Amino acid sequence: MVGVNINIHFSILVVMIFPAQFPMEQSACDLEKRLKLLESKTEEPEPRSKPFEPIKEDLFELAVVYHIANNLAGGLRTERFDNGKMLLKEGDEYYPVEAGDETGQRWSRRLFLVANGSDIAETLQQHQVIPPTARVTYKTISGPSDFMQYLNVVTAKKDLAVILDRDSQRVTRQHLDPNAPCFAQISTEDHLPLDFIADQGAVSLYDEDGCTNVGSRTNAAYKVSRGIEKDGEIHPIEVVLIKATAYNSLGFGLAVRMTADQIETFHFNYDPNAQGQFLDEKQKIVGILRTYQPDNRFRFTLASEDQVHLNSEARLCYSQGDKAGQVVYNQDLIARWDAA
């Protein structure tokens, strides 16, 4: 029964994150048909008076689906594309987006999500990652659909980190200081993948003057993902980002998951000769999932790369090879959280 429940919950989540204001005629993988299919399978969320429903879904998978449904669909609806290049209008002219550009388009939503098992905000404030003078207020989340409703609202607001306490199922939004004393020995630029800012390393982690090209959000995200000390132990933290910086000429940002021992990224790629399913066939856009692991100098380097797509239930699946059609994030996640 667990497998059935998780599929129902995920269907509810996907319905919540497809913004009704975006026309779907151009969106990735014919999302309009998929949305109708999901709506037909969706159950009503439980009333708030009942005990909360645990959020067991993979947070990075949710972020990727959100990125496809909101940012890819919004960009395709709004902007002009030509052979893998997003063209933005300036006056009467169109100019191509380049990797590393900050486009700042209205349809582009960013996300900074920090998650842990318990009392993460209090611990971060004790270490001055959240400023000591900050007022930490919480919202209780009743379940997965409520959580996605919350993210839909906050991604349109001021760019703060959403901090999720999985045990109490509470969230708060806070500024995280990458220069907190506990981070003094961490140099983010020494550890991030060399192609983190732009595909194929088209934009270096440092500029020609030796100044960092890594933004404050990414800096804070990486440092927090190293874990935080509590009661004499390092407690793991999962960080999920959706960035707005153009990762390649398509003009869309990178979705990222950071933990202490792995970095995962997802980006859109133009590949007219791709085998397997497109995320958008008209523009020949596919999804690329990469994993990075630290080398002997603790630089995260590429460990795997796969083309991925969304299946009929909006689950992220492999597109090629022996794993074609397999769901990327499987039900081991449920067992992991049930055992926690």
RODO-2510 file (C-alpha; in nm, 4 decimals, decimal comma):
residues 340
     n   res          X          Y          Z
     1     m     0,0000     0,0000     0,0000
     2     v     0,2918     0,2354     0,0542
     3     g     0,3705     0,2431    -0,3162
     4     v     0,0102     0,3320    -0,3989
     5     n     0,0059     0,6144    -0,1458
     6     i     0,3256     0,7732    -0,2680
     7     n     0,1945     0,7825    -0,6246
     8     i    -0,1273     0,9483    -0,5112
     9     h     0,0656     1,2022    -0,3070
    10     f     0,2951     1,2816    -0,5964
    11     s     0,0000     1,3297    -0,8274
    12     i    -0,1449     1,5838    -0,5843
    13     l     0,1890     1,7645    -0,5732
    14     v     0,2226     1,7863    -0,9490
    15     v    -0,1279     1,9249    -0,9864
    16     m    -0,0397     2,1926    -0,7291
    17     i     0,2786     2,3060    -0,9052
    18     f     0,1405     2,3497    -1,2576
    19     p     0,0473     2,7201    -1,2529
    20     a    -0,2888     2,7668    -1,4188
    21     q    -0,1799     3,0975    -1,5717
    22     f     0,0706     2,9300    -1,8082
    23     p    -0,0752     2,8036    -2,1358
    24     m     0,0405     2,4506    -2,1989
    25     e     0,0329     2,4312    -2,5766
    26     q     0,4128     2,4646    -2,5990
    27     s     0,5117     2,3198    -2,2641
    28     a     0,7460     2,0279    -2,2057
    29     c     0,6269     1,6786    -2,2918
    30     d     0,2707     1,7935    -2,3670
    31     l     0,2073     1,8823    -2,0045
    32     e    -0,1555     1,9717    -2,0660
    33     k    -0,2446     1,6076    -2,1337
    34     r    -0,0398     1,4925    -1,8373
    35     l    -0,2043     1,7427    -1,6071
    36     k    -0,5493     1,6187    -1,7067
    37     l    -0,4377     1,2610    -1,6407
    38     l    -0,3049     1,3546    -1,2984
    39     e    -0,6171     1,5493    -1,2079
    40     s    -0,8260     1,2420    -1,2851
    41     k    -0,6189     1,0408    -1,0340
    42     t    -0,5980     1,3041    -0,7609
    43     e    -0,7685     1,2603    -0,4256
    44     e    -0,8808     1,5544    -0,2125
    45     p    -0,6200     1,6580     0,0469
    46     e    -0,7108     1,5773     0,4058
    47     p    -0,8576     1,8561     0,6222
    48     r    -0,6090     2,0517     0,8307
    49     s    -0,7711     1,9311     1,1544
    50     k    -0,6309     1,5824     1,0957
    51     p    -0,2708     1,4833     1,1797
    52     f    -0,0220     1,6000     0,9213
    53     e     0,0707     1,3760     0,6318
    54     p     0,4481     1,3166     0,6113
    55     i     0,6383     1,4630     0,3176
    56     k     0,8238     1,1575     0,1854
    57     e     0,8700     1,2636    -0,1744
    58     d     1,2167     1,3310    -0,3099
    59     l     1,2658     1,7061    -0,2817
    60     f     1,5001     1,7293    -0,5788
    61     e     1,2577     1,5443    -0,8040
    62     l     0,9841     1,7863    -0,6983
    63     a     1,2137     2,0789    -0,7791
    64     v     1,2925     1,9378    -1,1243
    65     v     0,9238     1,8867    -1,2031
    66     y     0,8547     2,2407    -1,0824
    67     h     1,1391     2,3723    -1,2990
    68     i     0,9942     2,1982    -1,6055
    69     a     0,6319     2,2891    -1,5371
    70     n     0,6940     2,6517    -1,4424
    71     n     1,0207     2,7766    -1,5883
    72     l     1,0500     2,5722    -1,9066
    73     a     0,6798     2,6128    -1,9870
    74     g     0,6893     2,9845    -1,9045
    75     g     0,9988     3,0445    -2,1129
    76     l     0,8610     2,8552    -2,4115
    77     r     0,5378     3,0480    -2,3912
    78     t     0,7000     3,3887    -2,3595
    79     e     1,0340     3,3971    -2,5384
    80     r     1,1591     3,3405    -2,8930
    81     f     1,3957     3,0488    -2,9648
    82     d     1,6174     2,9736    -3,2615
    83     n     1,8194     2,6501    -3,2870
    84     g     1,8807     2,6158    -2,9148
    85     k     1,9210     2,9852    -2,8399
    86     m     1,6808     3,1936    -2,6326
    87     l     1,6349     3,5358    -2,7933
    88     l     1,5339     3,8230    -2,5657
    89     k     1,3813     4,1402    -2,7019
    90     e     1,5455     4,4753    -2,6355
    91     g     1,3667     4,7584    -2,8087
    92     d     1,3020     4,6419    -3,1633
    93     e     1,5913     4,3961    -3,1634
    94     y     1,6413     4,0417    -3,0345
    95     y     1,9684     3,9307    -2,8809
    96     p     2,0785     3,5755    -2,7891
    97     v     2,1209     3,4745    -2,4265
    98     e     2,4671     3,3505    -2,3330
    99     a     2,5715     3,1146    -2,0569
   100     g     2,6144     3,3048    -1,7316
   101     d     2,3601     3,5764    -1,8181
   102     e     2,1141     3,6890    -1,5513
   103     t     1,7975     3,7245    -1,7571
   104     g     1,5587     3,8218    -1,4745
   105     q     1,2518     3,7225    -1,6738
   106     r     0,9144     3,7406    -1,4974
   107     w     0,8321     3,3763    -1,5657
   108     s     1,1560     3,2589    -1,4012
   109     r     1,1143     3,1279    -1,0466
   110     r     1,4066     3,0527    -0,8169
   111     l     1,4138     2,8220    -0,5167
   112     f     1,6445     2,7855    -0,2153
   113     l     1,5284     2,4941     0,0013
   114     v     1,7107     2,3609     0,3075
   115     a     1,5877     2,0410     0,4742
   116     n     1,6834     1,8347     0,7792
   117     g     1,5281     1,5981     1,0295
   118     s     1,4746     1,8274     1,3272
   119     d     1,5223     2,1760     1,4730
   120     i     1,7383     2,2896     1,1847
   121     a     1,6501     2,6603     1,2101
   122     e     1,7351     2,6787     1,5798
   123     t     2,0695     2,5078     1,5183
   124     l     2,1519     2,7373     1,2266
   125     q     2,0722     3,0401     1,4408
   126     q     2,2917     2,9120     1,7240
   127     h     2,5778     2,9014     1,4726
   128     q     2,4887     3,2510     1,3427
   129     v     2,4078     3,1167     0,9949
   130     i     2,0670     3,2696     1,0609
   131     p     2,1441     3,6108     1,2143
   132     p     2,1027     3,6072     1,5959
   133     t     1,8635     3,9037     1,5759
   134     a     1,6378     3,7385     1,3166
   135     r     1,2840     3,6583     1,4186
   136     v     1,2207     3,2918     1,3382
   137     t     0,8523     3,2248     1,2840
   138     y     0,7070     2,9003     1,1551
   139     k     0,4255     2,7753     0,9395
   140     t     0,3042     2,4203     0,9957
   141     i     0,2657     2,2171     0,6767
   142     s    -0,0234     1,9706     0,6781
   143     g     0,1068     1,7549     0,3959
   144     p     0,2775     1,7390     0,0563
   145     s     0,0158     1,9390    -0,1357
   146     d     0,0171     2,2109     0,1324
   147     f     0,3957     2,2244     0,1054
   148     m     0,3843     2,2759    -0,2714
   149     q     0,1187     2,5458    -0,2336
   150     y     0,3528     2,7195     0,0082
   151     l     0,6482     2,6952    -0,2331
   152     n     0,4325     2,8310    -0,5157
   153     v     0,3734     3,1445    -0,3101
   154     v     0,7224     3,2007    -0,1686
   155     t     0,9118     3,1505    -0,4972
   156     a     0,7376     3,4662    -0,6192
   157     k     0,8521     3,6656    -0,3136
   158     k     1,1789     3,7944    -0,1689
   159     d     1,4655     3,5550    -0,2254
   160     l     1,5125     3,3859     0,1125
   161     a     1,5884     3,0255     0,2027
   162     v     1,2919     2,8008     0,2797
   163     i     1,3932     2,5872     0,5777
   164     l     1,1996     2,2616     0,6200
   165     d     1,2014     2,0711     0,9494
   166     r     1,0818     1,7268     0,8425
   167     d     1,0097     1,5950     1,1936
   168     s     0,7735     1,8717     1,3040
   169     q     0,6820     1,9508     0,9421
   170     r     0,7318     2,3228     0,9919
   171     v     0,8821     2,5765     0,7523
   172     t     1,0365     2,9183     0,7956
   173     r     1,1976     3,1613     0,5513
   174     q     1,5289     3,3143     0,6512
   175     h     1,8413     3,4819     0,5204
   176     l     2,1435     3,2494     0,5504
   177     d     2,4833     3,4107     0,6009
   178     p     2,7611     3,2400     0,4007
   179     n     3,0160     3,4304     0,6115
   180     a     2,9049     3,2884     0,9471
   181     p     3,2006     3,1971     1,1753
   182     c     3,1333     2,8228     1,1433
   183     f     3,2042     2,8476     0,7682
   184     a     3,5406     3,0233     0,8051
   185     q     3,7401     2,7241     0,6776
   186     i     3,5179     2,6476     0,3764
   187     s     3,6031     2,7904     0,0336
   188     t     3,3083     2,7097    -0,1907
   189     e     3,4987     2,7779    -0,5126
   190     d     3,7556     2,5112    -0,4227
   191     h     3,4901     2,2393    -0,4179
   192     l     3,2137     2,3131    -0,6683
   193     p     3,2219     2,1357    -1,0062
   194     l     3,4105     2,3389    -1,2652
   195     d     3,0985     2,3410    -1,4869
   196     f     2,8660     2,4545    -1,2088
   197     i     2,8018     2,8098    -1,3297
   198     a     2,7803     2,7259    -1,6999
   199     d     2,7831     2,4107    -1,9095
   200     q     3,1289     2,2892    -2,0176
   201     g     3,2855     2,5427    -1,7811
   202     a     3,2029     2,8305    -2,0192
   203     v     3,2007     3,0633    -1,7165
   204     s     3,4769     3,0098    -1,4613
   205     l     3,4216     3,0005    -1,0873
   206     y     3,6551     3,3050    -1,0755
   207     d     3,6637     3,6062    -1,3062
   208     e     3,9770     3,7374    -1,4758
   209     d     4,0582     3,9527    -1,1721
   210     g     4,0441     3,6551    -0,9372
   211     c     3,7097     3,7549    -0,7872
   212     t     3,4437     3,4919    -0,7344
   213     n     3,1655     3,4366    -0,9848
   214     v     2,9754     3,2282    -0,7283
   215     g     2,6654     3,4081    -0,6004
   216     s     2,5788     3,4474    -0,2343
   217     r     2,2896     3,2004    -0,2534
   218     t     2,5081     2,9275    -0,4013
   219     n     2,7834     3,0094    -0,1528
   220     a     2,5451     2,9768     0,1411
   221     a     2,3849     2,6650    -0,0075
   222     y     2,7130     2,4804    -0,0486
   223     k     2,8383     2,5683     0,2986
   224     v     2,5127     2,4687     0,4679
   225     s     2,5105     2,1386     0,2757
   226     r     2,8325     2,0393     0,4526
   227     g     2,6161     1,9785     0,7620
   228     i     2,5912     2,1570     1,0938
   229     e     2,7293     2,0629     1,4357
   230     k     2,4733     1,9772     1,7010
   231     d     2,5342     1,7946     2,0310
   232     g     2,8887     1,7086     1,9265
   233     e     2,7859     1,5522     1,5936
   234     i     2,7604     1,6796     1,2368
   235     h     2,3985     1,6623     1,1296
   236     p     2,3371     1,6157     0,7546
   237     i     2,1516     1,8807     0,5586
   238     e     1,9978     1,8571     0,2121
   239     v     1,9918     2,1732    -0,0001
   240     v     1,7905     2,2143    -0,3210
   241     l     1,8272     2,5104    -0,5565
   242     i     1,6655     2,6328    -0,8737
   243     k     1,8947     2,8966    -1,0208
   244     a     1,8045     3,1740    -1,2640
   245     t     2,1512     3,2196    -1,4174
   246     a     2,1463     3,0905    -1,7768
   247     y     2,3354     2,7589    -1,7776
   248     n     2,3657     2,7530    -2,1575
   249     s     2,2262     2,9339    -2,4601
   250     l     1,8757     2,7983    -2,3956
   251     g     1,8588     3,0615    -2,1199
   252     f     1,7301     2,8485    -1,8319
   253     g     1,8954     2,7977    -1,4951
   254     l     2,0231     2,4885    -1,3203
   255     a     1,8354     2,2772    -1,0639
   256     v     2,0702     2,1470    -0,7951
   257     r     2,0760     1,9147    -0,4955
   258     m     2,3711     1,9377    -0,2561
   259     t     2,4577     1,7029     0,0278
   260     a     2,7883     1,6421     0,2037
   261     d     2,8911     1,3590    -0,0293
   262     q     2,7162     1,4315    -0,3598
   263     i     2,5948     1,7076    -0,5888
   264     e     2,3199     1,6441    -0,8445
   265     t     2,2268     1,8864    -1,1210
   266     f     1,9536     1,9007    -1,3832
   267     h     1,9553     2,1275    -1,6863
   268     f     1,7825     2,1696    -2,0192
   269     n     1,9855     2,0953    -2,3315
   270     y     1,9248     2,1510    -2,7020
   271     d     1,9897     1,8256    -2,8880
   272     p     1,8035     1,7752    -3,2183
   273     n     1,9651     1,4326    -3,2601
   274     a     1,8794     1,3005    -2,9150
   275     q     1,7591     0,9456    -2,8742
   276     g     1,4723     0,8956    -2,6326
   277     q     1,2009     1,1371    -2,5279
   278     f     1,2251     1,5157    -2,5513
   279     l     1,0976     1,7458    -2,2812
   280     d     0,9865     1,9694    -2,5663
   281     e     0,9950     1,8139    -2,9117
   282     k     0,9296     2,1344    -3,1044
   283     q     1,2419     2,3023    -2,9666
   284     k     1,4369     1,9722    -2,9383
   285     i     1,4954     2,0191    -2,5655
   286     v     1,5998     1,7277    -2,3450
   287     g     1,6722     1,6999    -1,9742
   288     i     2,0220     1,6158    -1,8484
   289     l     2,0827     1,4761    -1,4996
   290     r     2,4389     1,4775    -1,3660
   291     t     2,5877     1,3505    -1,0422
   292     y     2,9177     1,4678    -0,8982
   293     q     3,1277     1,3138    -0,6239
   294     p     3,4351     1,4527    -0,4479
   295     d     3,7807     1,3545    -0,5715
   296     n     4,0842     1,3136    -0,3461
   297     r     4,1118     1,6932    -0,3214
   298     f     3,7407     1,7250    -0,2389
   299     r     3,6616     1,8885    -0,5727
   300     f     3,3248     1,7567    -0,6927
   301     t     3,3805     1,5941    -1,0319
   302     l     3,1415     1,4327    -1,2785
   303     a     3,0455     1,0758    -1,1850
   304     s     2,7498     1,0146    -1,4183
   305     e     2,5358     1,1831    -1,6818
   306     d     2,1959     1,0669    -1,8075
   307     q     1,9228     1,1988    -2,0324
   308     v     1,5927     1,2041    -1,8424
   309     h     1,2296     1,2858    -1,9098
   310     l     0,8926     1,2843    -1,7327
   311     n     0,6734     0,9779    -1,7607
   312     s     0,2928     0,9792    -1,7770
   313     e     0,2714     1,0306    -1,3997
   314     a     0,5226     1,3178    -1,4080
   315     r     0,7966     1,1066    -1,2509
   316     l     1,1540     1,1622    -1,3594
   317     c     1,2744     0,8654    -1,5707
   318     y     1,5860     0,7665    -1,7589
   319     s     1,5570     0,8070    -2,1362
   320     q     1,8341     0,5869    -2,2764
   321     g     2,0279     0,2653    -2,2352
   322     d     1,9552    -0,0255    -2,0033
   323     k     1,7794     0,2052    -1,7554
   324     a     1,5404     0,3559    -2,0116
   325     g     1,1950     0,4020    -1,8580
   326     q     1,3096     0,3403    -1,5010
   327     v     1,2108     0,5963    -1,2388
   328     v     1,5220     0,7812    -1,1176
   329     y     1,4146     0,8333    -0,7563
   330     n     1,2506     0,5131    -0,6443
   331     q     1,0748     0,3939    -0,3335
   332     d     1,3937     0,3516    -0,1314
   333     l     1,3168     0,7083    -0,0299
   334     i     1,0034     0,5932     0,1514
   335     a     1,1903     0,3298     0,3480
   336     r     1,4600     0,5818     0,4378
   337     w     1,2156     0,8259     0,5914
   338     d     1,0037     0,5554     0,7548
   339     a     1,3170     0,4282     0,9298
   340     a     1,4248     0,7763     1,0432
***
